[in-house]
Amino acid sequence: MLDWHNLGPKIVPDFIASGSVVSGEGAVGSIREIKISNNALPFSYMKERLDFIDHDKFEVKNTLVEGGGLGKQFESATSHFKFEPSGNVGCIVKVTATYKLLPGIADESAKAKEGMTNHIKAAEAYLLANPTAYA
């Protein structure tokens, strides 16, 4: 998840056009921008701030700070990812999204969950096919 701005465009180019770190060096407080592919979502980009990272426990938390429906759909939104070992090889990914919708906006969390699941499965397929990519 820390390198999603680079990995995402490789594995889901129909959704993520490009990404970059726009502030910081990848530590807590850094901000990255993800540009969305044409018509994939009703917004063209999102900027996320890295709020928490625990390399030992494989956890990361981001907050949406610009774009991504902020101010149009959401008052606030955060994502917490935790990777837990599963057996001898692999892991279980737990994602907690916390958000506050603006008044009158329909909750599309089921659609967002499906999209996140598809992205995680695409990342899994990429990493299985390229086992040294992040080793």
VMD Tcl script that builds the backbone (N, CA, C; Angstrom):
set m [mol new atoms 405]
animate dup $m
set s [atomselect $m all]
$s set {name element resname resid chain x y z} {
  {N N MET 1 A 0.827 -1.197 0.000}
  {CA C MET 1 A 0.000 0.000 0.000}
  {C C MET 1 A 0.867 1.255 0.000}
  {N N LEU 2 A 2.070 1.152 0.534}
  {CA C LEU 2 A 2.942 2.330 0.570}
  {C C LEU 2 A 3.401 2.737 -0.818}
  {N N ASP 3 A 3.420 1.799 -1.752}
  {CA C ASP 3 A 3.869 2.091 -3.112}
  {C C ASP 3 A 2.717 2.015 -4.117}
  {N N TRP 4 A 1.500 2.147 -3.636}
  {CA C TRP 4 A 0.320 2.015 -4.494}
  {C C TRP 4 A 0.333 3.038 -5.634}
  {N N HIS 5 A 0.904 4.196 -5.414}
  {CA C HIS 5 A 0.973 5.212 -6.470}
  {C C HIS 5 A 1.810 4.732 -7.652}
  {N N ASN 6 A 2.730 3.792 -7.441}
  {CA C ASN 6 A 3.510 3.191 -8.526}
  {C C ASN 6 A 2.921 1.867 -9.004}
  {N N LEU 7 A 2.475 1.038 -8.069}
  {CA C LEU 7 A 1.950 -0.280 -8.414}
  {C C LEU 7 A 0.562 -0.202 -9.049}
  {N N GLY 8 A -0.306 0.629 -8.518}
  {CA C GLY 8 A -1.684 0.731 -9.016}
  {C C GLY 8 A -1.794 0.948 -10.518}
  {N N PRO 9 A -1.063 1.916 -11.094}
  {CA C PRO 9 A -1.171 2.121 -12.545}
  {C C PRO 9 A -0.716 0.916 -13.372}
  {N N LYS 10 A 0.165 0.085 -12.826}
  {CA C LYS 10 A 0.635 -1.107 -13.540}
  {C C LYS 10 A -0.424 -2.193 -13.565}
  {N N ILE 11 A -1.161 -2.325 -12.465}
  {CA C ILE 11 A -2.056 -3.481 -12.360}
  {C C ILE 11 A -3.530 -3.165 -12.593}
  {N N VAL 12 A -3.928 -1.923 -12.419}
  {CA C VAL 12 A -5.314 -1.531 -12.713}
  {C C VAL 12 A -5.317 -0.223 -13.525}
  {N N PRO 13 A -4.690 -0.245 -14.714}
  {CA C PRO 13 A -4.585 0.983 -15.507}
  {C C PRO 13 A -5.931 1.524 -15.984}
  {N N ASP 14 A -6.947 0.672 -16.025}
  {CA C ASP 14 A -8.280 1.140 -16.396}
  {C C ASP 14 A -8.903 1.969 -15.279}
  {N N PHE 15 A -8.303 1.921 -14.091}
  {CA C PHE 15 A -8.806 2.687 -12.948}
  {C C PHE 15 A -7.835 3.775 -12.518}
  {N N ILE 16 A -6.545 3.443 -12.455}
  {CA C ILE 16 A -5.535 4.407 -12.000}
  {C C ILE 16 A -4.630 4.773 -13.165}
  {N N ALA 17 A -4.674 6.036 -13.545}
  {CA C ALA 17 A -3.856 6.511 -14.663}
  {C C ALA 17 A -2.402 6.700 -14.254}
  {N N SER 18 A -2.185 7.300 -13.077}
  {CA C SER 18 A -0.827 7.552 -12.601}
  {C C SER 18 A -0.873 7.917 -11.127}
  {N N GLY 19 A 0.300 7.983 -10.538}
  {CA C GLY 19 A 0.397 8.363 -9.142}
  {C C GLY 19 A 1.773 8.900 -8.828}
  {N N SER 20 A 1.840 9.700 -7.777}
  {CA C SER 20 A 3.133 10.251 -7.369}
  {C C SER 20 A 3.055 10.754 -5.935}
  {N N VAL 21 A 4.224 10.821 -5.301}
  {CA C VAL 21 A 4.325 11.452 -3.991}
  {C C VAL 21 A 4.517 12.934 -4.256}
  {N N VAL 22 A 3.644 13.772 -3.695}
  {CA C VAL 22 A 3.724 15.211 -3.959}
  {C C VAL 22 A 4.325 15.986 -2.796}
  {N N SER 23 A 4.433 15.334 -1.641}
  {CA C SER 23 A 5.005 15.984 -0.474}
  {C C SER 23 A 5.560 14.913 0.459}
  {N N GLY 24 A 6.770 15.117 0.937}
  {CA C GLY 24 A 7.378 14.170 1.852}
  {C C GLY 24 A 8.171 13.108 1.122}
  {N N GLU 25 A 8.689 12.179 1.903}
  {CA C GLU 25 A 9.542 11.127 1.344}
  {C C GLU 25 A 9.010 9.741 1.649}
  {N N GLY 26 A 7.701 9.620 1.821}
  {CA C GLY 26 A 7.101 8.328 2.090}
  {C C GLY 26 A 6.902 8.012 3.556}
  {N N ALA 27 A 7.303 8.923 4.440}
  {CA C ALA 27 A 7.107 8.730 5.878}
  {C C ALA 27 A 5.755 9.312 6.286}
  {N N VAL 28 A 5.390 9.122 7.548}
  {CA C VAL 28 A 4.147 9.694 8.065}
  {C C VAL 28 A 4.133 11.192 7.757}
  {N N GLY 29 A 3.005 11.666 7.271}
  {CA C GLY 29 A 2.853 13.062 6.876}
  {C C GLY 29 A 3.005 13.277 5.384}
  {N N SER 30 A 3.555 12.304 4.677}
  {CA C SER 30 A 3.710 12.413 3.219}
  {C C SER 30 A 2.343 12.435 2.550}
  {N N ILE 31 A 2.287 13.075 1.402}
  {CA C ILE 31 A 1.045 13.143 0.631}
  {C C ILE 31 A 1.317 12.620 -0.772}
  {N N ARG 32 A 0.427 11.743 -1.224}
  {CA C ARG 32 A 0.537 11.238 -2.587}
  {C C ARG 32 A -0.739 11.553 -3.348}
  {N N GLU 33 A -0.584 11.641 -4.650}
  {CA C GLU 33 A -1.713 11.920 -5.536}
  {C C GLU 33 A -1.907 10.734 -6.465}
  {N N ILE 34 A -3.140 10.304 -6.593}
  {CA C ILE 34 A -3.523 9.235 -7.511}
  {C C ILE 34 A -4.449 9.870 -8.548}
  {N N LYS 35 A -4.063 9.790 -9.821}
  {CA C LYS 35 A -4.912 10.303 -10.901}
  {C C LYS 35 A -5.739 9.145 -11.444}
  {N N ILE 36 A -7.028 9.387 -11.569}
  {CA C ILE 36 A -7.990 8.367 -11.969}
  {C C ILE 36 A -8.118 8.341 -13.492}
  {N N SER 37 A -8.193 7.129 -14.053}
  {CA C SER 37 A -8.377 6.972 -15.498}
  {C C SER 37 A -9.723 7.543 -15.917}
  {N N ASN 38 A -9.819 7.902 -17.172}
  {CA C ASN 38 A -11.030 8.530 -17.722}
  {C C ASN 38 A -12.300 7.792 -17.332}
  {N N ASN 39 A -13.210 8.511 -16.736}
  {CA C ASN 39 A -14.557 8.036 -16.415}
  {C C ASN 39 A -14.627 6.857 -15.450}
  {N N ALA 40 A -13.533 6.494 -14.813}
  {CA C ALA 40 A -13.580 5.381 -13.860}
  {C C ALA 40 A -14.382 5.768 -12.618}
  {N N LEU 41 A -14.304 7.029 -12.232}
  {CA C LEU 41 A -15.026 7.550 -11.071}
  {C C LEU 41 A -15.508 8.961 -11.399}
  {N N PRO 42 A -16.401 9.499 -10.572}
  {CA C PRO 42 A -16.888 10.860 -10.841}
  {C C PRO 42 A -15.907 11.968 -10.427}
  {N N PHE 43 A -14.649 11.627 -10.181}
  {CA C PHE 43 A -13.610 12.617 -9.882}
  {C C PHE 43 A -12.330 12.177 -10.588}
  {N N SER 44 A -11.419 13.110 -10.802}
  {CA C SER 44 A -10.244 12.825 -11.613}
  {C C SER 44 A -8.983 12.508 -10.811}
  {N N TYR 45 A -8.998 12.785 -9.520}
  {CA C TYR 45 A -7.809 12.521 -8.703}
  {C C TYR 45 A -8.190 12.465 -7.234}
  {N N MET 46 A -7.225 12.003 -6.439}
  {CA C MET 46 A -7.357 12.068 -4.987}
  {C C MET 46 A -5.968 12.235 -4.390}
  {N N LYS 47 A -5.904 12.974 -3.301}
  {CA C LYS 47 A -4.660 13.123 -2.560}
  {C C LYS 47 A -4.882 12.537 -1.175}
  {N N GLU 48 A -3.920 11.698 -0.761}
  {CA C GLU 48 A -3.990 11.029 0.525}
  {C C GLU 48 A -2.761 11.374 1.352}
  {N N ARG 49 A -2.994 11.548 2.641}
  {CA C ARG 49 A -1.890 11.777 3.580}
  {C C ARG 49 A -1.642 10.489 4.347}
  {N N LEU 50 A -0.394 10.098 4.460}
  {CA C LEU 50 A -0.016 8.931 5.247}
  {C C LEU 50 A -0.002 9.340 6.715}
  {N N ASP 51 A -0.922 8.776 7.496}
  {CA C ASP 51 A -1.078 9.152 8.903}
  {C C ASP 51 A -0.396 8.209 9.879}
  {N N PHE 52 A -0.268 6.960 9.487}
  {CA C PHE 52 A 0.246 5.952 10.416}
  {C C PHE 52 A 0.890 4.839 9.615}
  {N N ILE 53 A 2.015 4.367 10.106}
  {CA C ILE 53 A 2.652 3.210 9.496}
  {C C ILE 53 A 3.341 2.400 10.597}
  {N N ASP 54 A 3.153 1.083 10.535}
  {CA C ASP 54 A 3.837 0.176 11.441}
  {C C ASP 54 A 4.387 -0.953 10.580}
  {N N HIS 55 A 5.669 -0.875 10.260}
  {CA C HIS 55 A 6.295 -1.876 9.390}
  {C C HIS 55 A 6.271 -3.257 10.026}
  {N N ASP 56 A 6.414 -3.350 11.332}
  {CA C ASP 56 A 6.448 -4.642 12.015}
  {C C ASP 56 A 5.091 -5.337 12.009}
  {N N LYS 57 A 4.029 -4.550 12.127}
  {CA C LYS 57 A 2.678 -5.127 12.162}
  {C C LYS 57 A 1.980 -5.048 10.805}
  {N N PHE 58 A 2.668 -4.527 9.780}
  {CA C PHE 58 A 2.130 -4.430 8.425}
  {C C PHE 58 A 0.815 -3.662 8.400}
  {N N GLU 59 A 0.846 -2.459 8.965}
  {CA C GLU 59 A -0.338 -1.603 9.015}
  {C C GLU 59 A -0.019 -0.239 8.429}
  {N N VAL 60 A -1.020 0.355 7.796}
  {CA C VAL 60 A -0.885 1.706 7.270}
  {C C VAL 60 A -2.267 2.371 7.288}
  {N N LYS 61 A -2.278 3.664 7.567}
  {CA C LYS 61 A -3.533 4.420 7.592}
  {C C LYS 61 A -3.339 5.705 6.791}
  {N N ASN 62 A -4.308 5.991 5.914}
  {CA C ASN 62 A -4.296 7.187 5.063}
  {C C ASN 62 A -5.553 8.002 5.292}
  {N N THR 63 A -5.441 9.309 5.082}
  {CA C THR 63 A -6.595 10.195 5.131}
  {C C THR 63 A -6.711 10.931 3.806}
  {N N LEU 64 A -7.904 10.979 3.267}
  {CA C LEU 64 A -8.179 11.744 2.051}
  {C C LEU 64 A -8.098 13.228 2.393}
  {N N VAL 65 A -7.242 13.969 1.678}
  {CA C VAL 65 A -7.073 15.389 1.980}
  {C C VAL 65 A -7.526 16.302 0.843}
  {N N GLU 66 A -7.707 15.745 -0.357}
  {CA C GLU 66 A -8.146 16.557 -1.493}
  {C C GLU 66 A -8.654 15.628 -2.590}
  {N N GLY 67 A -9.604 16.115 -3.388}
  {CA C GLY 67 A -10.151 15.312 -4.480}
  {C C GLY 67 A -10.925 14.129 -3.937}
  {N N GLY 68 A -11.093 13.109 -4.773}
  {CA C GLY 68 A -11.734 11.881 -4.329}
  {C C GLY 68 A -13.128 12.057 -3.762}
  {N N GLY 69 A -13.819 13.070 -4.162}
  {CA C GLY 69 A -15.157 13.309 -3.651}
  {C C GLY 69 A -15.196 14.100 -2.361}
  {N N LEU 70 A -14.014 14.491 -1.828}
  {CA C LEU 70 A -13.977 15.281 -0.606}
  {C C LEU 70 A -14.653 16.632 -0.853}
  {N N GLY 71 A -15.620 16.961 -0.017}
  {CA C GLY 71 A -16.364 18.204 -0.174}
  {C C GLY 71 A -17.553 18.087 -1.115}
  {N N LYS 72 A -17.623 16.995 -1.879}
  {CA C LYS 72 A -18.749 16.766 -2.795}
  {C C LYS 72 A -19.576 15.564 -2.355}
  {N N GLN 73 A -18.899 14.532 -1.874}
  {CA C GLN 73 A -19.569 13.339 -1.363}
  {C C GLN 73 A -19.249 13.113 0.107}
  {N N PHE 74 A -17.996 13.399 0.470}
  {CA C PHE 74 A -17.514 13.113 1.822}
  {C C PHE 74 A -17.125 14.377 2.559}
  {N N GLU 75 A -17.411 14.365 3.844}
  {CA C GLU 75 A -16.861 15.389 4.726}
  {C C GLU 75 A -15.455 14.975 5.136}
  {N N SER 76 A -15.269 13.656 5.327}
  {CA C SER 76 A -13.956 13.106 5.682}
  {C C SER 76 A -13.928 11.635 5.306}
  {N N ALA 77 A -12.697 11.115 5.097}
  {CA C ALA 77 A -12.546 9.693 4.768}
  {C C ALA 77 A -11.134 9.239 5.114}
  {N N THR 78 A -11.052 8.071 5.765}
  {CA C THR 78 A -9.762 7.459 6.071}
  {C C THR 78 A -9.819 5.980 5.686}
  {N N SER 79 A -8.646 5.411 5.442}
  {CA C SER 79 A -8.526 3.987 5.148}
  {C C SER 79 A -7.418 3.411 6.012}
  {N N HIS 80 A -7.691 2.271 6.615}
  {CA C HIS 80 A -6.706 1.577 7.452}
  {C C HIS 80 A -6.530 0.184 6.868}
  {N N PHE 81 A -5.299 -0.160 6.501}
  {CA C PHE 81 A -4.974 -1.457 5.924}
  {C C PHE 81 A -4.109 -2.235 6.913}
  {N N LYS 82 A -4.447 -3.490 7.110}
  {CA C LYS 82 A -3.651 -4.360 7.972}
  {C C LYS 82 A -3.493 -5.702 7.261}
  {N N PHE 83 A -2.243 -6.139 7.160}
  {CA C PHE 83 A -1.918 -7.395 6.506}
  {C C PHE 83 A -1.519 -8.387 7.587}
  {N N GLU 84 A -2.303 -9.482 7.713}
  {CA C GLU 84 A -2.058 -10.479 8.753}
  {C C GLU 84 A -1.609 -11.786 8.112}
  {N N PRO 85 A -0.517 -12.381 8.619}
  {CA C PRO 85 A -0.028 -13.654 8.069}
  {C C PRO 85 A -1.124 -14.723 8.096}
  {N N SER 86 A -1.100 -15.575 7.074}
  {CA C SER 86 A -2.072 -16.658 6.970}
  {C C SER 86 A -1.332 -17.920 6.541}
  {N N GLY 87 A -1.152 -18.843 7.458}
  {CA C GLY 87 A -0.433 -20.078 7.135}
  {C C GLY 87 A 1.039 -19.812 6.885}
  {N N ASN 88 A 1.654 -20.674 6.084}
  {CA C ASN 88 A 3.083 -20.543 5.789}
  {C C ASN 88 A 3.371 -19.453 4.765}
  {N N VAL 89 A 2.443 -19.233 3.859}
  {CA C VAL 89 A 2.631 -18.251 2.790}
  {C C VAL 89 A 1.341 -17.449 2.655}
  {N N GLY 90 A 1.481 -16.175 2.425}
  {CA C GLY 90 A 0.319 -15.344 2.168}
  {C C GLY 90 A -0.157 -14.580 3.381}
  {N N CYS 91 A -1.232 -13.860 3.173}
  {CA C CYS 91 A -1.789 -13.043 4.249}
  {C C CYS 91 A -3.257 -12.758 3.989}
  {N N ILE 92 A -3.882 -12.251 5.005}
  {CA C ILE 92 A -5.249 -11.760 4.920}
  {C C ILE 92 A -5.171 -10.246 5.027}
  {N N VAL 93 A -5.835 -9.563 4.118}
  {CA C VAL 93 A -5.838 -8.100 4.123}
  {C C VAL 93 A -7.139 -7.634 4.759}
  {N N LYS 94 A -7.003 -6.824 5.792}
  {CA C LYS 94 A -8.177 -6.236 6.438}
  {C C LYS 94 A -8.164 -4.748 6.151}
  {N N VAL 95 A -9.269 -4.262 5.616}
  {CA C VAL 95 A -9.396 -2.854 5.263}
  {C C VAL 95 A -10.559 -2.271 6.054}
  {N N THR 96 A -10.286 -1.170 6.738}
  {CA C THR 96 A -11.342 -0.451 7.439}
  {C C THR 96 A -11.415 0.944 6.842}
  {N N ALA 97 A -12.547 1.243 6.243}
  {CA C ALA 97 A -12.783 2.582 5.700}
  {C C ALA 97 A -13.720 3.310 6.655}
  {N N THR 98 A -13.309 4.489 7.073}
  {CA C THR 98 A -14.133 5.314 7.948}
  {C C THR 98 A -14.396 6.608 7.210}
  {N N TYR 99 A -15.664 6.949 7.083}
  {CA C TYR 99 A -15.999 8.141 6.304}
  {C C TYR 99 A -17.269 8.784 6.838}
  {N N LYS 100 A -17.393 10.065 6.546}
  {CA C LYS 100 A -18.610 10.797 6.891}
  {C C LYS 100 A -19.137 11.398 5.603}
  {N N LEU 101 A -20.319 10.920 5.204}
  {CA C LEU 101 A -20.951 11.432 3.991}
  {C C LEU 101 A -21.545 12.806 4.236}
  {N N LEU 102 A -21.584 13.597 3.202}
  {CA C LEU 102 A -22.281 14.880 3.279}
  {C C LEU 102 A -23.785 14.611 3.263}
  {N N PRO 103 A -24.589 15.502 3.819}
  {CA C PRO 103 A -26.040 15.295 3.839}
  {C C PRO 103 A -26.603 15.100 2.427}
  {N N GLY 104 A -27.517 14.140 2.310}
  {CA C GLY 104 A -28.197 13.900 1.039}
  {C C GLY 104 A -27.435 13.029 0.060}
  {N N ILE 105 A -26.264 12.536 0.433}
  {CA C ILE 105 A -25.463 11.697 -0.450}
  {C C ILE 105 A -25.739 10.226 -0.126}
  {N N ALA 106 A -25.996 9.437 -1.172}
  {CA C ALA 106 A -26.273 8.014 -0.986}
  {C C ALA 106 A -24.993 7.268 -0.632}
  {N N ASP 107 A -25.125 6.310 0.252}
  {CA C ASP 107 A -23.989 5.486 0.679}
  {C C ASP 107 A -23.745 4.399 -0.371}
  {N N GLU 108 A -22.593 4.438 -0.997}
  {CA C GLU 108 A -22.227 3.449 -2.003}
  {C C GLU 108 A -21.082 2.574 -1.504}
  {N N SER 109 A -21.116 2.249 -0.215}
  {CA C SER 109 A -20.017 1.490 0.380}
  {C C SER 109 A -19.887 0.088 -0.219}
  {N N ALA 110 A -20.983 -0.538 -0.630}
  {CA C ALA 110 A -20.899 -1.875 -1.227}
  {C C ALA 110 A -20.111 -1.816 -2.538}
  {N N LYS 111 A -20.341 -0.789 -3.318}
  {CA C LYS 111 A -19.624 -0.613 -4.581}
  {C C LYS 111 A -18.138 -0.326 -4.312}
  {N N ALA 112 A -17.859 0.490 -3.311}
  {CA C ALA 112 A -16.468 0.796 -2.948}
  {C C ALA 112 A -15.757 -0.452 -2.441}
  {N N LYS 113 A -16.446 -1.261 -1.641}
  {CA C LYS 113 A -15.855 -2.496 -1.123}
  {C C LYS 113 A -15.515 -3.445 -2.269}
  {N N GLU 114 A -16.393 -3.552 -3.230}
  {CA C GLU 114 A -16.146 -4.417 -4.390}
  {C C GLU 114 A -14.922 -3.925 -5.168}
  {N N GLY 115 A -14.827 -2.618 -5.368}
  {CA C GLY 115 A -13.675 -2.059 -6.062}
  {C C GLY 115 A -12.376 -2.317 -5.319}
  {N N MET 116 A -12.376 -2.120 -4.005}
  {CA C MET 116 A -11.177 -2.353 -3.199}
  {C C MET 116 A -10.784 -3.828 -3.248}
  {N N THR 117 A -11.765 -4.712 -3.159}
  {CA C THR 117 A -11.489 -6.151 -3.236}
  {C C THR 117 A -10.850 -6.498 -4.576}
  {N N ASN 118 A -11.362 -5.934 -5.652}
  {CA C ASN 118 A -10.800 -6.192 -6.982}
  {C C ASN 118 A -9.361 -5.687 -7.083}
  {N N HIS 119 A -9.076 -4.538 -6.491}
  {CA C HIS 119 A -7.716 -3.994 -6.528}
  {C C HIS 119 A -6.755 -4.863 -5.723}
  {N N ILE 120 A -7.197 -5.338 -4.574}
  {CA C ILE 120 A -6.343 -6.197 -3.751}
  {C C ILE 120 A -6.083 -7.525 -4.468}
  {N N LYS 121 A -7.099 -8.073 -5.120}
  {CA C LYS 121 A -6.906 -9.313 -5.877}
  {C C LYS 121 A -5.972 -9.095 -7.061}
  {N N ALA 122 A -6.061 -7.942 -7.705}
  {CA C ALA 122 A -5.142 -7.626 -8.812}
  {C C ALA 122 A -3.710 -7.501 -8.290}
  {N N ALA 123 A -3.538 -6.877 -7.129}
  {CA C ALA 123 A -2.209 -6.762 -6.521}
  {C C ALA 123 A -1.682 -8.150 -6.164}
  {N N GLU 124 A -2.534 -8.996 -5.615}
  {CA C GLU 124 A -2.128 -10.357 -5.269}
  {C C GLU 124 A -1.652 -11.107 -6.512}
  {N N ALA 125 A -2.413 -11.026 -7.599}
  {CA C ALA 125 A -2.038 -11.716 -8.835}
  {C C ALA 125 A -0.701 -11.200 -9.365}
  {N N TYR 126 A -0.507 -9.894 -9.309}
  {CA C TYR 126 A 0.748 -9.302 -9.770}
  {C C TYR 126 A 1.923 -9.790 -8.922}
  {N N LEU 127 A 1.755 -9.779 -7.607}
  {CA C LEU 127 A 2.840 -10.178 -6.713}
  {C C LEU 127 A 3.153 -11.670 -6.818}
  {N N LEU 128 A 2.140 -12.488 -7.050}
  {CA C LEU 128 A 2.389 -13.924 -7.254}
  {C C LEU 128 A 3.141 -14.164 -8.561}
  {N N ALA 129 A 2.815 -13.381 -9.580}
  {CA C ALA 129 A 3.500 -13.511 -10.875}
  {C C ALA 129 A 4.885 -12.877 -10.865}
  {N N ASN 130 A 5.119 -11.960 -9.932}
  {CA C ASN 130 A 6.396 -11.227 -9.818}
  {C C ASN 130 A 6.886 -11.276 -8.380}
  {N N PRO 131 A 7.294 -12.456 -7.909}
  {CA C PRO 131 A 7.611 -12.613 -6.480}
  {C C PRO 131 A 8.783 -11.785 -5.968}
  {N N THR 132 A 9.626 -11.291 -6.837}
  {CA C THR 132 A 10.762 -10.474 -6.385}
  {C C THR 132 A 10.486 -8.971 -6.508}
  {N N ALA 133 A 9.300 -8.608 -6.948}
  {CA C ALA 133 A 8.987 -7.187 -7.177}
  {C C ALA 133 A 9.145 -6.341 -5.922}
  {N N TYR 134 A 8.754 -6.862 -4.771}
  {CA C TYR 134 A 8.839 -6.105 -3.528}
  {C C TYR 134 A 9.580 -6.885 -2.443}
  {N N ALA 135 A 10.449 -7.790 -2.863}
  {CA C ALA 135 A 11.186 -8.613 -1.894}
  {C C ALA 135 A 12.389 -7.866 -1.351}
}
mol reanalyze $m
mol bondsrecalc $m
mol representation Tube
mol addrep $m
